[in-house]
Structures are given as C-alpha cells and as structure tokens.
Amino acid sequence: MDFKKISVEISEDDSGNIKNLLGSIGDIRNSISIKKLEGNKDQKVAFYTFTVEEDVLKDFVLKLSNSKLKIVSQEEINEKLRTTIKSNAAYSAAVNANISSDELQTLKKKKRIEDFIEEGNYIVLLDILRDIRLEQNKRQRAETASPATVKKAIEISFNEGIVNKRRAFTALEELTAIATHAQLKNLRLNHILENAGLKAIELCTKFDDFADELIKIANNIKVPNIVSIKAVIKFAELTLRDNRNFKYSYEADIVYAIKNTNLRWLKIAWDTVFQDITEEEKVQYDKFMNFIEFKKLGN
C-alpha cells in the first residue's frame, strides 16, 4: 500500500476551515492518519500532516482544495519550527543531515572531539571517521568517542521529546534515525541502536495519538529485530482488550494497524529474538498477532 503525506499550515483564522475539512473526510477517515503539530504559539500557528492511502488520494485532494488551507512542505515546517524549538545538536543533525561539506570542514577544524560528545553531535563525528584527510589520531579519538556521543544524542532527543508533542515528532525521527543508522551498525554499536529504538517506543507511549507510530517502527526492517517485536507488544498493551476486541479510543490506530502491519516481517523478526522476550510480553505479542490475523480475514 502506497501513501502520500500532505501537510497544511493552520493559523487562528483557519480554525473553521480545518474543522470543515476534518468533517468532510469522514467517509474516507479510515484511510487517513492525522497528526497535529503545534507551531509558534505566539503567532498561533499549527500544522496538520495527513498520511493518505493512495486509493483515496484524489478524493482527499479534492476535499482539501475546497478547504482553502495552505499546503506546506516538510522543509517549510522544519524551518518554522527551528525558530520556536531551542537549538540543540540532535535537532540540527536531524533537520540538516545534508549539511554542506564546507560547513562540516569548519566544524571539524574548530571544535574538539569533547565538544561533539557534549552536544551529542554524532553526525559530524561520524564524518570525521570517514575523512582520511584528517590526522589519524583525531579519527581514532572520534571512533572511541562515538558510543558516548550517540548515547548523548539519544538522551537529548528523548528528554526533549517528552516535554511536548511539538518536539516529540522530531525526537521520534531522530531516535529512529539512530536506530537504523548503517555506519553505527558497522561500528558494532548494536546495543546503542537497540536502545534508541526502545526509547522511540517509550516516547510513543507519552502521547495519546502516537500509537500508530508503533506500527511504523514495527514495520521498519532497518531497526533491530527486537525493537520491531517490542513495538507491537507495546501497541497491544495500549490498544487491545484481548485477541478479538480493542479499546475504542484507539479505533483509528487499530484500523491503521490492520491495513498496514507487515505480519511476514514480524514473524521473521520473532524467530530471531523470541528467547529474549518475557512470558508476559509473549502473551501480548500473541494477542496482537492473533487479532491482526483475525481482522485481516475480514472479521
């Protein structure tokens, strides 16, 4: 199933328009995931991101065009949020992963390894490892410092993410980026990647409408297998009463899970990590798998 993400900017004057849009998509709501992100509170701006299934995309776009709301790109959202979120290395790394080579060279020359550790700036530190033009001693110190730097980045992202939903969205992206980072895996920092994934799961439990993010984590074949399994276990704990019934406050998340859960991947991941799962967690995993399989049969 293919999806399209469409974001709109909502000002105080647009409150009526967004209400009308949300009301108009009632007939296709089960095929749309909605996230609200608070923007600049002084200017009373917010953002809505709609994740729309391909088969209802044309219908949604038509309803959106009638709403007269302003469509914005993720880059525009990031730029506007940059002025309202306290600057920190983890956020900058997430938004500016494509930092220019000139900027990297300046950072690498002016800052000490200890500075990168304190900031949690693992992006620049990893670039130092790859830069054969730098003296070998600095590259070796960068490799030695990598675990502490990544741990600091995880700490910064998680601690700031639990403060409010606005920061939580970028924090979740940052933690997932760490959990799936190929170079960190090559450095054999698997336990740290796993911790980033587990922190992402924990962050999803701090806000009521983040449950569907657990399914996205579970489906991500690049995160450690244990993280995928832990994500569906937590989803089951939050949303399911038993292997046939769910909590109605999570209905939209349940619909998303039924349509999008990659059961094949989860079964593969389970076979590699089930020995590390507690008996209580196994009950939740079985409950989830039985529920999704039951619903996919059309029940």
Secondary structure, DSSP 8 states (H G I E B T S, - for coil): --EEEEEEEE-GGGHHHHHHHHHHTGGGGGGEEEEEEE--TTTT-EEEEEEEEGGGHHHHHHHHHHHT-EEE-HHHHHHHHHTTS---HHHHHHHTTT--HHHHHHHHHHS-HHHHHHHT-HHHHHHHHH-TTS-HHHHHHHHHHHHHHHHHHHHHHHHHHTT-HHHHHHHHHHHHHHHT-HHHHHTT-HHHHHHHHHHHHHHHTSSGGGHHHHHHHHH-TTS-HHHHHHHHHHHHHHHBSSSS-B-GGGHHHHHHHHHH--HHHHHHHHHHHGGGS-HHHHHHHHHHHHHHHHHHTT-
